[in-house]
């Protein structure tokens, strides 16, 4: 059975708490890593609110990725790669088991 994943990546740098990589460049990095690790998906831009480990709350641009695969390890590899490439403290990932059809 396929799993659908939603992965949300904030764009503020974990050290400076400011966006250091432009949204366009972050999109390109995310797109390349998504294709490399999983093969494809959809990427949406949005705004998010995040509480850092130190308790500081920030509002930041974010990218939301939706993809489906039977390869859970590929998703974990993608998340680790995008987290490192965009210097993120954490990345949100939600997994849902579904029946997928292409019509």
QUIGI-V391657 format. One record per residue. N is the residue number from 1. RES is the residue in one letter. NEAR is the number of other ideal C-beta (glycine too) atoms within 12 Angstrom. Layout:
n=N res=RES near=NEAR
n=N res=RES near=NEAR
This chain:
n=1 res=X near=13
n=2 res=X near=19
n=3 res=X near=25
n=4 res=X near=25
n=5 res=X near=33
n=6 res=X near=27
n=7 res=X near=40
n=8 res=X near=32
n=9 res=X near=45
n=10 res=X near=38
n=11 res=X near=38
n=12 res=X near=31
n=13 res=X near=22
n=14 res=X near=27
n=15 res=X near=13
n=16 res=X near=15
n=17 res=X near=23
n=18 res=X near=16
n=19 res=X near=27
n=20 res=X near=20
n=21 res=X near=27
n=22 res=X near=14
n=23 res=X near=25
n=24 res=X near=16
n=25 res=X near=18
n=26 res=X near=31
n=27 res=X near=28
n=28 res=X near=19
n=29 res=X near=29
n=30 res=X near=40
n=31 res=X near=26
n=32 res=X near=19
n=33 res=X near=34
n=34 res=X near=33
n=35 res=X near=20
n=36 res=X near=18
n=37 res=X near=29
n=38 res=X near=34
n=39 res=X near=16
n=40 res=X near=19
n=41 res=X near=28
n=42 res=X near=20
n=43 res=X near=31
n=44 res=X near=21
n=45 res=X near=23
n=46 res=X near=21
n=47 res=X near=19
n=48 res=X near=25
n=49 res=X near=17
n=50 res=X near=27
n=51 res=X near=16
n=52 res=X near=20
n=53 res=X near=12
n=54 res=X near=12
n=55 res=X near=8
n=56 res=X near=15
n=57 res=X near=14
n=58 res=X near=24
n=59 res=X near=18
n=60 res=X near=33
n=61 res=X near=30
n=62 res=X near=32
n=63 res=X near=39
n=64 res=X near=28
n=65 res=X near=38
n=66 res=X near=25
n=67 res=X near=37
n=68 res=X near=29
n=69 res=X near=29
n=70 res=X near=19
n=71 res=X near=17
n=72 res=X near=22
n=73 res=X near=14
n=74 res=X near=26
n=75 res=X near=33
n=76 res=X near=21
n=77 res=X near=19
n=78 res=X near=36
n=79 res=X near=33
n=80 res=X near=21
n=81 res=X near=25
n=82 res=X near=42
n=83 res=X near=26
n=84 res=X near=17
n=85 res=X near=29
n=86 res=X near=37
n=87 res=X near=24
n=88 res=X near=37
n=89 res=X near=24
n=90 res=X near=22
n=91 res=X near=34
n=92 res=X near=24
n=93 res=X near=26
n=94 res=X near=18
n=95 res=X near=22
n=96 res=X near=16
n=97 res=X near=15
n=98 res=X near=16
n=99 res=X near=11
n=100 res=X near=15
n=101 res=X near=7
n=102 res=X near=6
n=103 res=X near=3
